Amino acid sequence: MRTETKVPGARESGRTNRGDSSREEGGRTQIADGVVAKIAGMAAREIGGVHAMGGGTARAVGAVRDAVTRGGGESGSVSRGVSVEVGERQAAVDIDLVVEYGTAIQDLAAAVRRNVTSAVERMTGLEVTEINIKVDDIHLPDDDRGEDDGESAPRVQ
């Protein structure tokens, strides 16, 4: 879905206006769902304590897609774990997170909501009506050890 507005007196393109209150001077502005999702994803990642975005399956599929596309994979990973619904004047955002162990999840969720709301409203002019946050996993410090060397340490010597 795209956000569209029509200006009185502007050349008619055959499309209908989706709302009188969204009119702007000088033309029509359309904001795609993917744009709002990228803004929300970047804003969520700026908060300390967010380890990754998306559930386990989304992260695995995204990693494969990034490896296959090699230069174009970054833009897809920005919005990984984010889904949005964009209307004429409002947007709703759903975010899946993996948080760092030791992070106060309620405080993190509040900070993510504040930052995402601020970024989306400032950059798009849309009112953010809700941000639903789902914590899919918690990242433990020990999780990095096995990932770095590709194999686990021997149990006995």
N, C-alpha and C positions, 0 to 999 in steps of 0.2 A: 504494500500500500504506500502511496505517496501523499504528501501533504500538498494541496494545491490551493491557490487563491487567485481571484480574478479582479482586475482593476476596471472600474467604470471608464468607458471611453477607449479602452484598449482594443486592438484589433481582435475580432472574434475568430477563434480557431476551430469552432465546431464542438468544443468540449464545454461541459456545463460547469458552473461554479458549485463548489461543495459547501459553501458557507459565506454569508454576507459579512460576518465579523472578522474574517481572515483577509480582508482586502488590504492591499498595500498600494502606495503611490508609485506609479511607473512600471508596473508589470507583475508577473506571477512568479512566485518562488515555490519550488518543489523540493521537499527534503525526503529522500528515500529512507526506508527502514534501516538499510545497511549503514547509512551515515550516522544515524542516531545510535546504532549498536556499536560502531567503532568509537564514537565519542564516549559512550558509557563504559566500554571495555578499557579504554586508556585511562579514564578517570578512576576506575576501580583499582587498576594496577598501581596507581600512584600512592595508594595507602599502604603503609608499613604493616606487615603481618599477612598480606595476601601473597601466598606462595605461587598459586597458579589459578587459572580460570577453567571452568568446565568440569564435568564429571569424568570419571575414568575412561569411559568409552569415547567421549568427545575429545579428550586429550590424546588418546591413542590414534584415533582416526585423523585428527589434526596433525599429529606428528608424521604420519605416513604421507598425508597430503603435502605437508611442507617439504618432506624429503623428495617427493616426486616433482614438485613444481620448482624447487630450488630458488629462484629469485622472487617469485610471486607469492610465496607462502606466507610472508610476514603479514600481509593485509588480512588474510583469513584468520590468522592467529590472534589478531587484535580484537576481533569480535567473538572469538571462541568462548563459549560459556555465557553468552549474552543473547537474549531474545527480546525483541521489542514489539510493541503494538503502537503504531503512530496514527493519530487521527488528524482532524483539521487544525486543532489548536492544542492538543494534549498528546502526551506519550506515557506509556506504561512500560516498565523495564523489569525483566527477570534476569537474575545473575546467579550462576553457579560458581562457588569458590572452593579452593583448597587453602586452608589457613595454616600458618606456622604454629607448631606446638608452643604452648605457653601464652598465646595471644588470647586476650579477653574477647570472646566471640561477639558478645552483645555490643561492646565498645567499637569493635572493628566494623560490625554491620552498620552502626550509626554513622561512623566516619565515612564509609563507602556511600551510604545514602546521601549524606551531605555533599560529598564531592561530586557524585554523579549528577545529582539534582542541579548543583551549581553549574557544572560544565554543560549539560544538555540545555538548560534554560538560557544560559548566556550565549551559547553558540548557535542555537536554533530558534530561540524565541518561543518554543513550545513549553507549555506548563507540564511538569512531571507530576502525574497524579499518584503514582505508587512505584515503589521499587521493592520487589520481592527478592529476598536473598536466601539461597539454599547452600548450606555448607555441606559439600559432598565428602570431604576427607580432611584429615589433619596431617600435615607433613612433619615427620619426626626427624631429628638431627641424624639418626642412624640411617635413614633412607638414602642419604647422599653417598655414604661409603660404598655400598654395593653397586651404585650406578656409575661411580667414577672409574673403577677398574674393570667393570664388566663381569666380574665373578665375585663370589663371596669368599671370605678368608677361610682357610682350613680350620676345622674344629679341633684337630689335634696335631701335634708336631712330632 
